[in-house]
Amino acid sequence: MNERVRAVLVTADGTMLVIRRTKPGVPVYWVLPGGGVEPTDESREAALHREIHEEIAGKADIVRLLHTMESDDERQLFYLARVTTWSFEDRTGPEFSAEGRGAYALEEIPLTVEGLDGIDLKPEGIADVLRAAIRDGSLGGGSGPGV
């Protein structure tokens, strides 16, 4: 089974970093930074740190595993993390130079229910998980005690 790791990257300002994906012939959508766990990764957390470095030239402190989604052939693990630095101009991931992959744009959105309602976050279902966590205060940012 393939494993992917993704990060809910909370900034010091209580926002969240997301990547807006634009592909020819496909409606615009957003994803959380992350990607596949590779055999050379020492752990899932190490894979997440590598992906954050590749995709946003960033560093983050992983707080905890937030949610897991599973299908027949893939497991996605979503981690809550506090992002400390990032520079989208310095990203190094191989997907950015691949032909036909479309555009990747880093955006900062409010970590609120309204912020999530303003984007089409993929995979389907993760936005509902995040809305519930925002409402109960377990993400920090928009309300509650924080991370």
Secondary structure as GFF3:
##gff-version 3
##sequence-region A 1 147
A	DSSP	beta_strand	2	10	.	.	.	ID=ss1
A	DSSP	beta_strand	15	23	.	.	.	ID=ss2
A	DSSP	beta_strand	26	31	.	.	.	ID=ss3
A	DSSP	beta_strand	34	36	.	.	.	ID=ss4
A	DSSP	alpha_helix	44	56	.	.	.	ID=ss5
A	DSSP	beta_strand	59	70	.	.	.	ID=ss6
A	DSSP	beta_strand	74	85	.	.	.	ID=ss7
A	DSSP	three_ten_helix	88	90	.	.	.	ID=ss8
A	DSSP	three_ten_helix	94	97	.	.	.	ID=ss9
A	DSSP	beta_strand	103	110	.	.	.	ID=ss10
A	DSSP	alpha_helix	113	117	.	.	.	ID=ss11
A	DSSP	beta_strand	121	122	.	.	.	ID=ss12
A	DSSP	alpha_helix	126	136	.	.	.	ID=ss13
###
